Amino acid sequence: MVRRLRKTKQSQKYNYQTNRKRLNKKIHGTGMIQCLEIRKAADPKKKLAANIRDMGLAYNVNRTIPIPNSKQERLKVAKYVNGFLEEDNSDTEPTVDVEAKKRKNPKAYVAEKLEQDANEYVESRFRLPKGQVKYVTDMIDAHGFNFKAMSQDRRNYNQDTWRQLRQKVQKFLSIPDQCLPYLEKKGWLDCDMDDPQDPRWKQYGTDDED
C-alpha cells in the first residue's frame, strides 16, 4: 500500500540539532593519515590512490600481487601443448628504466624511506606488569629454578604448570630493563646464564634435567 503524501511530509522533519556538514565529513572522511612520511608527501589536491601510486606504493594489494588463477594457467599449458602458444625461452630479466620509473613515481623516495625504516632494528618495548615481576622474583627467591616446586607453591593461585612458570621466568630474564636490577641485587651479574656448570642456574623438575 502506498503511503499517503500528507503522512510522508509529516514524518520528514528537519533536525536543527545536527550539523549536516560535520556529519557528512564524519561519515565519508577517512581520517588523518597515520604514517608521517606519507602524510608529508601527500598532495591534498589529488586522490589517495593517485598519491599512493606517485610514492611507488601499492594502493590495492590484490591488484598489485594478484592471486594466481589456476584455470588460466591450465589453459596456457594446454595451448602450449597443442601448439597454439610458443614457449618463452627468454631467461634474461627485463631491463628496468630508472628514468622512466622516476617519471612514473615522482615521489619514490617515500617507498625507499619506508623500506629503510622497516629494515632498521627496533628494540622491543614489551614490559611485564609489576605484579607479575614480583610474582616471578618471589618464586625464584623461594625455589630457585625448581619449576616443579614453583607449580606446587600455594601462591600459584592461577595453577600454572611448571612449563608455564618456566616460560614466565625466561620471559622475565629476557627483558634487561626489568631483570638487571634484580640480578644485581642477587649478585648474579657476573655469571653466565647459559653455563650449565654454574649451580645458580641449574634447572630442576624439568624435562631437560639430567
Solvent accessible surface area in square Angstrom, and as a share of the most:
residue,aa,sasa,rsa
1,M,243,1.08
2,V,140,0.80
3,R,152,0.56
4,R,172,0.63
5,L,125,0.62
6,R,183,0.67
7,K,104,0.44
8,T,38,0.22
9,K,133,0.56
10,Q,108,0.48
11,S,66,0.42
12,Q,132,0.59
13,K,167,0.71
14,Y,134,0.51
15,N,70,0.36
16,Y,182,0.69
17,Q,168,0.75
18,T,42,0.24
19,N,73,0.37
20,R,130,0.47
21,K,146,0.62
22,R,167,0.61
23,L,68,0.34
24,N,83,0.43
25,K,133,0.56
26,K,164,0.70
27,I,116,0.59
28,H,135,0.60
29,G,45,0.43
30,T,130,0.76
31,G,62,0.60
32,M,128,0.57
33,I,54,0.28
34,Q,150,0.67
35,C,42,0.25
36,L,93,0.46
37,E,47,0.21
38,I,24,0.12
39,R,93,0.34
40,K,154,0.65
41,A,12,0.10
42,A,27,0.21
43,D,42,0.22
44,P,129,0.81
45,K,190,0.81
46,K,99,0.42
47,K,165,0.70
48,L,75,0.37
49,A,32,0.25
50,A,24,0.18
51,N,8,0.04
52,I,19,0.10
53,R,135,0.49
54,D,21,0.11
55,M,0,0.00
56,G,35,0.34
57,L,50,0.25
58,A,48,0.37
59,Y,132,0.50
60,N,60,0.31
61,V,93,0.54
62,N,110,0.56
63,R,200,0.73
64,T,83,0.48
65,I,128,0.65
66,P,89,0.56
67,I,154,0.78
68,P,114,0.71
69,N,81,0.41
70,S,69,0.44
71,K,125,0.53
72,Q,104,0.46
73,E,97,0.43
74,R,157,0.57
75,L,83,0.41
76,K,118,0.50
77,V,90,0.51
78,A,46,0.35
79,K,106,0.45
80,Y,101,0.38
81,V,109,0.63
82,N,102,0.52
83,G,63,0.61
84,F,161,0.67
85,L,70,0.35
86,E,160,0.72
87,E,103,0.46
88,D,118,0.61
89,N,116,0.59
90,S,74,0.48
91,D,136,0.71
92,T,117,0.68
93,E,152,0.68
94,P,120,0.75
95,T,137,0.80
96,V,108,0.62
97,D,85,0.44
98,V,89,0.51
99,E,103,0.46
100,A,37,0.29
101,K,110,0.47
102,K,118,0.50
103,R,171,0.62
104,K,148,0.63
105,N,20,0.10
106,P,81,0.51
107,K,51,0.22
108,A,23,0.18
109,Y,132,0.50
110,V,3,0.02
111,A,25,0.19
112,E,115,0.52
113,K,85,0.36
114,L,48,0.24
115,E,109,0.49
116,Q,104,0.46
117,D,51,0.26
118,A,84,0.65
119,N,117,0.60
120,E,100,0.45
121,Y,190,0.72
122,V,109,0.63
123,E,108,0.48
124,S,76,0.49
125,R,211,0.77
126,F,105,0.44
127,R,94,0.34
128,L,14,0.07
129,P,83,0.52
130,K,182,0.77
131,G,55,0.53
132,Q,52,0.23
133,V,29,0.17
134,K,131,0.56
135,Y,39,0.15
136,V,3,0.02
137,T,16,0.09
138,D,42,0.22
139,M,3,0.01
140,I,4,0.02
141,D,79,0.41
142,A,57,0.44
143,H,56,0.25
144,G,27,0.26
145,F,11,0.04
146,N,49,0.25
147,F,1,0.00
148,K,86,0.37
149,A,26,0.20
150,M,0,0.00
151,S,31,0.20
152,Q,150,0.67
153,D,24,0.13
154,R,234,0.85
155,R,104,0.38
156,N,11,0.05
157,Y,171,0.65
158,N,98,0.50
159,Q,155,0.69
160,D,17,0.09
161,T,75,0.44
162,W,29,0.10
163,R,131,0.48
164,Q,87,0.39
165,L,3,0.02
166,R,43,0.16
167,Q,125,0.56
168,K,48,0.20
169,V,4,0.02
170,Q,93,0.41
171,K,89,0.38
172,F,0,0.00
173,L,29,0.15
174,S,72,0.47
175,I,10,0.05
176,P,70,0.44
177,D,88,0.46
178,Q,40,0.18
179,C,4,0.02
180,L,85,0.42
181,P,80,0.50
182,Y,24,0.09
183,L,4,0.02
184,E,118,0.53
185,K,178,0.75
186,K,74,0.32
187,G,45,0.43
188,W,35,0.12
189,L,92,0.46
190,D,122,0.63
191,C,23,0.14
192,D,86,0.44
193,M,78,0.35
194,D,126,0.65
195,D,53,0.27
196,P,109,0.68
197,Q,151,0.67
198,D,18,0.09
199,P,106,0.67
200,R,91,0.33
201,W,25,0.09
202,K,63,0.27
203,Q,56,0.25
204,Y,99,0.38
205,G,17,0.16
206,T,15,0.09
207,D,92,0.48
208,D,103,0.53
209,E,79,0.35
210,D,164,0.85
